[in-house]
Structures are given as C-alpha cells and as structure tokens.
Amino acid sequence: MKRIFFRLLLLALALSILEGGSWLLLAASPQLRGRMQTAAAGEDPSARGRAEGRIGHLLPSGGFLEEVIHPYFGYSVVPPAQALVGPLSLDALGFPNGGPFEREHPPNSVVIGIFGGSVAAYFAKFGGVQAIFEQLKTLPTFAGKRLVVLTGAHIGMKQPQSLMALSYLQALGVDFDVVVLLDGFNEVVNAPFDLVPAGVFPFFPSLWNQRVANLELDTTMRSRIGELAYLKERRAAAMARLLASPLRHSHSVELLWALYDGNLEATIETKRVELDTHKSDAQRDYAATGPQWPHGSEDALSADLAAFWFEASLQMRAITEAKGAQFFHFLQPNQHVAGSKPMDAAEQAVAIRGGEEFAPHAMRGYRFLRERGAELAAQGVHFHDLTQLFAETTEPIYIDNIGHLDRKGNEMMAAAMAAQIARDLAGATP
C-alpha cells in the first residue's frame, strides 16, 4: 500500500510540475494562450474569409455566407430564405444586412449608403453609420429626421465593385442623401496577393479565378480545394473535442492542443496560398484570368491600382452629386502603415503575425493611395485620410492582421468620420 501511495505521490508531483511548466509557457506566450480564448469565444479557427469548395465566408456564429457570381459587380451573397419573401430589400439583391429597398425617397428620412469592403460592412453592421447620423442631426438639414442605412459594402470588395454597386442601386431607383465610401486595403493588397500571382487581371474581383474557373478541367485545383477542406475539418473537430472535454481546464492539455493547432494552422495557410496562386494546368481560360496587364515592377502595379482607385472615386462622386446627394470618401486605417499605431507585443501577435505575405503590399500601396487621396481632395472630393487616426492610441483595437477593428476602434473611427462630414456639410475647410 505504501508503494502504491508513493507512486501516486510521484505521479501527482510530476503532473503538478507538468501543469506548472505548461502554465508558465502559456503565460509567456500570448499567441498560445489566445488560441484557447478564441476557441472559447466560439470563433471558427479556420475562418479566414474563404471556404474552399464554396466561395464564401464562415461566421463566428457557425453560419456561412455563400457567394455567387453577380452579372454587374462580380459577386453577391445568396440571401437567407426570409429575405426572398415579401418586399424587395437590399438583402434580397445580394447585400448582407443591406437594408430596405424603396424606389421613392422615404418621407422625413435621411438615406445614408455605405460602400467598401469588410471594414465598411462591419462598420455599418455595428452602428458606425448611426454614430455619424447622431452628429449630423445637429445640422438644420437633418434635424428631426429618421435614419435609413443602406449597405452596399461586402467582404473582399474592391474597386470598381463599389462604383458598380452604387450605379446599380441608383439605376434601380434608390435615392441616397449621403454616400460614404470607406476603403483602401483591398484595393492595393488583393491584386498583388491573390490575383497577379495566379495570372489574373488585377482589376478583377478578388479570387476571380477560383470563382469562375472550370474546375472539371483543372484536377490540381480540385485536389487542393479538397485537401484544404479536409485540413479545416480536422482543425475544427480537434477544437470541438477539446471544448467538450473536462481536460480543457488542464494547462498541459491546452498547451499540447495549442501547439497542434498552430502547426495545423500553418499548414492550412501554406496550402491556401498555394491555391490562391495556382495557375491552371488546363488551357488558359479567359473567363477566369482576363487579359494580361503590363504592370512591370511592384511599384508600378501599386501606382496603377491607386490610379484606378482614384478614378473610381471621381466617378462615384460624379454619379452621387448628379442625383443631388453628397459623397464622402475615407481611406481606412490599417496597422501595416508605418507609424500609424503604437502596439505592444500582445497586439502585434494579433495584428501583425501571419500578415507577413501581404503587409509589404499594404505598406507600398498605401503610400500611393495617400498621394492620390490628396489629389482627390484638391479636386474637391470630400476625401479624408484616416491612416493616422490611431497614431496615439496605445490600447489594442485591431482584431486580426488585415485591419478589422474592435468596438472601440469602430467607435473612434465613427466619431472622426462624423465630425469631418459635419464640418464638410457645414461648409468648413477640410
């Protein structure tokens, strides 16, 4: 009995040392500890804005926004069944959380449309437009009126998709009072990161080759899609087993899972990049790749992308003002812009880690966007550069490595945009 007791005591001591050591390793590594926090929050560990096999977006809630080709602005979302019943809405037109569709201007209302990519879509979804309207209500033109928010923004969109979406909605009879464009990152990153390496025309929508390529002809692409789907299922299943087990409270088990999850995440990312940059082994498919663009150096490509963004903004201003509405263009902040935000190690682990492949495109591209943005302002566009908005903000606000903001970050951005729009409408100098 004493021998058994002694062995149990040694085992308990060994487990205590193992648990203590694992706790120290987890405490010293915010990246490892953050994995469990992310899993406990119910977020899908493989949700990077794309789901192989079906193009779309996995949601933290477990839902899935499936995308389909759209004849005018590249792609749209398959609406939920309830959106297809009853009056036509922007959701039924393929804009998630798009709002109501009315061909006549709603009485005693202010209709604000917001366009751009995911930063703009999340900004609208989480109350950014309402915050802007609270500021606008102090102006006589908007006093006593109610707000109607119309969202023409969606994940991954880049110019000219915003231009096309605005034109489409106006042609359908939507009557805006204020149009807000919040963009920049996708415009200079998606082409050099996703499109150009795959031989796709840089001004096509993101992942265009995957959206329209004839997979029946390209066995390599089909194989890579299947492999990615399998790896993501393995990762999600491992997380589910951990969360369902009482061992999730063990520091040692958490450490082992975090190391396994990190290794699997790195493999998935490698495979995803291989898929994104895969050039079809089938006969060249013009529908998937479009024409060749002689962009030359990386700087030349970034300059071309910024010029295209510049012209699209001028066009949006023109068609907005032609209908008697006001147009405002904001260059979204991004952590990869040098000197744009001080970060501690914990925020860097979230906001910088994993973004090494596209960060150089953002750094280079934003330089050209800021230069062309100054030209927009000189030509009378209500353009405002928000890249230095968080230059003195020390607390963490970025929630991933592509520029999405937490609630506080969105609130700060909304306050800055609202104040600037109010000043512009009041006739003050920007």
N, C-alpha and C positions, 0 to 999 in steps of 0.2 A: 504493500500500500504506500509505504514511504517513497519507493522508487517511482511509482506512478505519479504520486504527488509532486516529486521533484521534477519529473519530466514535464508535467503540466505547468509547473512554475517556470521552467526554462522556456517552454513554448510561449507562455504568456509574456515573458520578458522579451523574447525575440519579436513577438508580434508588436509589443509596445515600442521597441526600438524601430521596427519597420514603419509603424504608424507615425512615430515622431519624425523619422527621417523623411517620410513622404510628405508630411505636413510642412516641414521646412523647405523642401524642394518646391512644393506648390506655392508657399508664401513668397518664395524668392522669384517666382515666375508668374507674372500676371497673365501671360498668354495661356499657360496651362490651367490656371485657376479659372480664367474667363470662359474656358470651354464648358465647364460644368454649369456655370451661371447662364450661359447661352442656352444650353440644353434644358435646364430647369425652367427657363422662361418660355419654353415651347417653340423655339425657333428651329426651323429645318436647317441642319448643319450643311446641307448641300445646296441651299438656295443662293445661287449667285446670279439670279436674274435670267436663268435659262434652264429649260428642262429638255434634255435630249430625247428625241423621238417625237415630241410635240414641242414646237416653239411656243414659249410662254413663260410664265413667272410663277414660281412657288411662293406661297404666302406663309408668314409665321403661324397663321391660324390653321394651316394644313390645306387651305384651298388652293386652287390653281386657275390662273388667268390664261386661257388658251387663246393664242393669236392666229388670225387667218389673214391671207393676202387681201388688201383693200385696193380697189382699182384707181384710187386717186392719191392717197397718202401712204402707200406702202403696205401697212398692215394695221389691223384693228383687233379689238378683243371680242371674242364670242360672248354676247351679253347673257346674263342669267335669264332663266325662263320667265321670271316675273316681269322683266323689262320689256319683253315682247308682247305683253298683254296690256291692253288699254292704250292711253295716249302715247304718241311717239315721244321719245326722250333722247337725250344725247347718249345715254347708256345703250339704248337700242341701236343707235348709229355706230356703236363700237367704242365709245369713250367711257372707260370705267369711272364711276362716280361723276359722270358728266353733267348731270342736272337736267332740268326740264327743257323741252323744245317748244318754242312759241314763235309763230311766224309774225305775230303782232307784238309790238313792244308792250310788256306788262304795265298796266297803269300804276302811276305813282311809285315806280321802281327804278333802281339803278342796276343795269346788267353789266357785270364785270366778267370778262373772259380771260382765262389764264392759259398760256401755251408754253411748251417746252418739253423737257424730258421728265425723268423720275423726280428730280428735285422740285420741279414746278408742280408735278402731280401730287406729291406728298405735302407740299406747302399748301395747296388748295384743300386737300383732304383733312388736314389737321388745323384748319382755321386761319391760315395766313391771310386769305382774302377778306375774311370778316374783320380781322385786325386792321387791315388797310381801310375798310369801309368806316370803321369807328372814327378814324382820323378824318375821312372825307366828309362825314356828317357835320363837321364843324364849319364847312363851307356852305354858303347860302344855296348853291345849286343842288346840293344833296340833302339838305336839312329836311327832316320829316318823311324821307322816303325809305322803302324797304330794299334789301339787297337780294339780287338773284345772281348766284355764282354758276358760271358755265365753264367746265374744264375741258379744254381741248388738248391737254398735255397727257403724255403717256410714257411709261418706262422705255428707255432706249431711243426715243425720238430725237432726231436732229434735223437741221435744215436740209432740204426745204419742206420737211414734213409739217412743221408749224405753219409755214406760209400756206401750204396746200389745205391744211385743216381749217384755217381761218377763212380762206377763199370758199371752201366747200360749205361751211356753215353760213357764211354771208349769202352765198348764192341760194341756199335753201330758205333764206328769209329771216335768219337770226339777226336781231338788231341790238348791237352792243352799244354801251355808253363809254366803257373803258376797256381797252385791250392791254393786257400785261404779258410781256414775253420775258421769261426767266430761263436763260440757257447759257451755253458756253462749253462745258466739259465734253459732252458727246460730240459736239461739232469738230473738235480738234483731236479727240482721242480715238473715237470708234473707227475712223477710216484707217489710220496707220496701224491700229492694233488688230482689228478684225478683218477689214476689207482688203486693203492693199496687199498684205502677205498672202491672201488667197487669190490674188489676181482679179479682184472685183473693182469696178468703177468706184472711186472714193466718195462720190456724191449720192450713191445708192443708200437705202436704209441699212441699218446695222444687220449683220448676219444674213445679208440678202441671198448669198449663195446657198445657205442652209435652208432658207425659206422656200426657194423655188427650184433648187437643183433636182434633177431626175435621179433619185436615189436608186431606182431599179437598175440604172446603168453604172452606178458607182458603188461597187461592192466594198471598197476600202472605207468609204464614208459610213456606209450602213454598219460595218463591223465596229467602227469607232463609236458610233452612237450607241450600239448595243453594249459595248464594254463600259462606257460611261454610265449608262443606266444601271448596269449590274453593280458597279462600284458604289454608286449613290445609294442603292437599295441596301447593300451591306453596311454602309455607314449609318444609315437611318435605323436599321434593325439593331445594330450594336448600341446605339443611343437609347432606343426604346427598351431594350433588355436591361440596361443599366438603370434607367429611371424607374423601372418596375421592380427592381431588386432592393432588398434592405441593405445590401452591400454598398449601395450608392453613398452611404454615410461614412464608409471607410476611406481614409486618405490614401491608403495603398492602392485600393481598387480604383479610386478616382485618378491617381497618377498613372496607373497602367492603361486605363481607358484613354486618358488624355494623350499619352504617347502614341497609342494605337490610332486614335482619331486624327492626330496631327500627321502621322505618316500616310494615312489613307487620304486625308485632305490634299496633301502634296501630290500624291499620285493622281487624284482626280483632276487637280489643276493642270498637271502636265498633260494628261490626256485631253483635257478641254482645250488647251492651247493648240495641241496637235490637230484637233478637229476644226478649230476656228481658222487655222492657217492652212488647212488641207486644200491642195489644188486637185481638182477632179482628175482621176485617171481615165475618165471617159473622154469622148470627143468634146471639144470646147462647146459649152452651152451658153449661147449669147444671152438667153433669158436670165441666167444665173450670174454672169460676170459683167455684161455690158461691154462698152468699148474700152480701149486702153486709154489711160491718161498719162501724158508725158510729164510727170511731175519732177523728175530729176532728183535733187537732194532732199533730205528730210526737211530742211528749212524751206525749200521751195514748195513742198507739199503743204506744210503748215501755213505758208503765206497764201497758197491757193485756197485752202479751206477757210481761212479768215476772210479772204476777199468774197468768197461765196456767201458766208455768214453775213457780211456787211451788206451785200446786195439784197439778200433775203429780208433783212431788217428794213431796208429802204422800201421794199415792196410791201411789207406788212404795214408800215406807216402810211403808205400811199392809199392802200385799199381801205384801211381803217378810217383815215380822215376823209376819204371820198364819201363815206356814209355818215359823216358828221360826228364820229366818235374820236376819242383821244387814245393815242398809242404811247406806251411806256416800255422801254427795253432795259433790262437789268442783266449785267454779266454776273453770273452766280459765283459765290466764293468757292474756293477749293483749297484743300490743305497742301496740295503739291506746288502751289505758287510760292516761290521763295519769300520768306519773311512775312507771310500772311497770318501766321498764328503761332504763338509760343505753345509748346507741347511738352508735357512730362513723359516719362517712359511708358506709363500705362496708356496714355492716349496714343502715343506713337505705335504701340503694339496693335492698337485697333485701327488707327487711321493711316498708317504707313506700311505696316507689314503686309506682304502679299501684293502690294501695288507696284513693285519694282519694274514690272514689264511695261506698264502704261504710264508711270509717273514721268518719264522723260518726254513723252508726247504731250502731256499736260503742261509741263514746265515750258517747253518750247512753244506750244500752241497758244498758251495764254499770253505770251509776250506779243504775238501778232494780234490776238483779239483785243488786247488793251490799246494797241496802237490804232487799230481800225475803229474801235469804240470811240476814241477821241475824235476821229473824223466824223462819225455819226453825230456826235454832239455838236460839232462845228457846222454840220449841215442842218441843224435844227431839230434833230430827233431828240426826244426826251430819253436820252441814254445815260445810264449811271453804272459805274464800275463798283461792284461790291466786294472785290477781291481783298480789300484791306479792312473789311468790316470787323474781323475778329483779331486784328493785329495786337490788341491789348487785352484780349480775353484769355485768361490763364486756365480757367476751368474747362474740362473736356466738353466738347459739343459734337464732335464727329463720331458717327456710329459705325462707319466702315471705311474702306480705303478708296472709295470712289466719290466721296463728297456729300453723302447724306447726313443730315443734321438731326440732333435730338430735339426735344420740345423747346428747350431754352434757345438753341441755335435758331430754330424756326421763328420763335417769338422775337428774337433780336433782329432777324432779317426782315420780318414783317414790319416792325417798328421803323426801321430805316427806310424801307420802301414806301411805307405810308407817309412818313414825313416828307420824303422827296416828291412824291406825287402831289401831295397837298401844296407844297411850295411851287411846283410847276404849274398847277392849275390856278393858283393864286397870282401867277404872273411874275414870281420871283426868279432871279437868275439862278440856274442850277449850280 
